Amino acid sequence: MADPRLADAAGRLGRAIVKSAVGAAQQRARDGEIPPGAVAEAALAELPEHATTLRPVINATGVLLHTNLGRAPLSDAARAALTAAAGCADVEYDLATGRRGPRGSGTLAALHEACPAAEAVQVVNNNAGALVLAATALAADREIIISRGEMVEIGDGFRLPDLLTATGARLREVGTTNRTTAGDYAAAIGPATGFILKVHPSNFRIEGFTAAAPIDALAALDVPLVVDIGSGLLTPDQALPDEPDATTMLNAGADLVTASADKLLGGPQGGLILGRRDLVNHLRRHPLYRALRVDKLTLAALEATLRGPRPPASRMLHTPVRALRARAERLAKDLAGHDIDALAADTTATVGGGGAPGVDLPSAAISLPATFEAPLRARRVIGRIENGRLLLDLRSTGPADDGPLQAAVLASKEAEV
Ligand SMILES: *Cc1c(COP(=O)(O)O)cnc(C)c1O
């Protein structure tokens, strides 16, 4: 590392990353792509900003909660909180007494305040973890009664039924794909029943001749009712009237509700467990809980999401379409001024696998020639191709992304020709 800037970078990023960038630049020099004297410069240009291969992207796909792009972006408050907790923190220590303290009590208090309909709350690694914990603690070697219409594949080949049976629980399927009644569940209850599980079909929709059992009818049955609402809405959201929320489910009689923290709640990856105190405590005391508990970074980011200003996921959902149109028109006009075939276009965005399947959110996009797709992706701007054009959908971005978006399109202009 003769070049002091490379030595500096090695101090920041580690030697291995810098060595590999130098190696790649030397190869380019041997191949005659760059002059030998430009190796250090080329290596510096290739260095990542951080010592990780995870790179920030701008999600202009119009899918608000894109699992491949990290689901909910954290609020500034949550980012700051997790950075502050990244060193040593009083995660299980009482600063007042100097003794061991309860882990994550501030985060759990914030969750409880946000959903007082629950007697008790707990947090684990993700919603899948919450379901595994519930199935293990309440139904190992017993039966979980579930509708045939709610045997959901979450994504990436992972299927909820497989996850549940992996715990040793048996599934007792009731009803049909399109219709399941409270009577179907009632008829399946027996001495082996662990609980009834209701799963929100969060990534598909069945229309037509359908029936699902109401929560209050299932709650009246004499076995625990666990409801997986998926998206993590704690209270109803008028923008998504069909999306279930924890408060409504608990008030209707659900004994436990599970949800993700990184979907519509807008927080870090996490699994929320809300409901009856005895059941929540039972899950909390199960040995498996220890394998699913969250770290200080999650506790910090989740608490800041709950206590802090509205997170981006909620802002993106509620931004009036006229504000998106104004941004699209301003950006398109500016880009057109640089001789780019850019137009403002009306379009529709979606919430994504995280919830509200089939709900179209009115949106606005910058429409560009499709040839911009690859050069923009190289600059970590991800859009979508529609009718032969590249759309940069602004609903899944924030106003702070406009500057970087514009710069990326301008920089892509040369690559485009
Ligand atoms: C997303 C989702 C899950 C999985 O949640 P993770 O937090 O990703 O583990 C489970 N059930 C439903 C209904 C979902 O929507």
The ligand as an SDF file (V2000), in Angstrom:
LIG
                    3D

 15 15  0  0  0  0  0  0  0  0999 V2000
  -44.4890  -11.6910    6.2160 C   0  0  0  0  0  0  0  0  0  0  0  0
  -45.3490  -12.6920    6.8760 C   0  0  0  0  0  0  0  0  0  0  0  0
  -44.7960  -13.7060    7.6710 C   0  0  0  0  0  0  0  0  0  0  0  0
  -43.3070  -13.8230    7.8720 C   0  0  0  0  0  0  0  0  0  0  0  0
  -42.8440  -12.7840    8.6530 O   0  0  0  0  0  0  0  0  0  0  0  0
  -41.2670  -12.5570    8.8790 P   0  0  0  0  0  0  0  0  0  0  0  0
  -41.2180  -11.3980    9.8210 O   0  0  0  0  0  0  0  0  0  0  0  0
  -40.6770  -12.2930    7.5460 O   0  0  0  0  0  0  0  0  0  0  0  0
  -40.7380  -13.8040    9.4920 O   0  0  0  0  0  0  0  0  0  0  0  0
  -45.6460  -14.5910    8.2780 C   0  0  0  0  0  0  0  0  0  0  0  0
  -46.9800  -14.5060    8.1180 N   0  0  0  0  0  0  0  0  0  0  0  0
  -47.5530  -13.5460    7.3590 C   0  0  0  0  0  0  0  0  0  0  0  0
  -49.0370  -13.5130    7.2220 C   0  0  0  0  0  0  0  0  0  0  0  0
  -46.7510  -12.6110    6.7120 C   0  0  0  0  0  0  0  0  0  0  0  0
  -47.3200  -11.6580    5.9630 O   0  0  0  0  0  0  0  0  0  0  0  0
  1  2  1  0
  2  3  1  0
  2 14  2  0
  3  4  1  0
  3 10  2  0
  4  5  1  0
  5  6  1  0
  6  7  2  0
  6  8  1  0
  6  9  1  0
 10 11  1  0
 11 12  2  0
 12 13  1  0
 12 14  1  0
 14 15  1  0
M  END
$$$$
